[in-house]
Amino acid sequence: ADRLAAAAQQQQQQGGGLATRGLEDDTYKGVWSVCFAPHIYTLSKIFLTEFKPIEYHLLPGNSIESYVRYSNPLIGAGWLNAAGSIDVRDDMSVKITFDNFWWDIQTSEPRSLETFLQDFRTSPPSATDVLVQNIGKAGFLESFSIFPLQYLDETLCIFEFPPLGVKIVASKV
């Protein structure tokens, strides 16, 4: 917590409004793991479900893939996944648009976007893949897709989830 507070304060002292500078550089491509998300902690307690790891894969072409492992004593374990694009909106925020959604049930590893799309295009795709894709697209709200960045360097990112007013911290793996 002290490191996060110091990092955010340093960002503000160094001009603040440049949090997104360089986000499109290869420096930031790779796997980022969420290490602090208070709303996820609350959901975990309510649903008796562990959500870990939560990973964002930043890829060339401003692509983003999200992989969230869940584990619950009643329903088992698996992965909730989404993919789309991440675009710099201004000096202080990004817009993330997810347009593919899939669920890997009872698997130790998630399918990649490429594998999901290949599976989805098979004739016919699984009922689960069709259902999750349709629910994901219907439930994705553009109004929740803007994320203010509080801090960003090569190893640490602090961003806000405005609908809940919480800050989320991710570190590069």
PyMOL commands that set and color helices and strands:
alter all, ss='L'
color gray80, all
select helices_A, chain A and resi 2-13+26-28+38-47+60-62+113-121+127-139+142-144
alter helices_A, ss='H'
color red, helices_A
select strands_A, chain A and resi 30-36+50-59+63-72+76-90+93-105+146-152+156-161+166-172
alter strands_A, ss='S'
color yellow, strands_A
deselect
rebuild
show_as cartoon
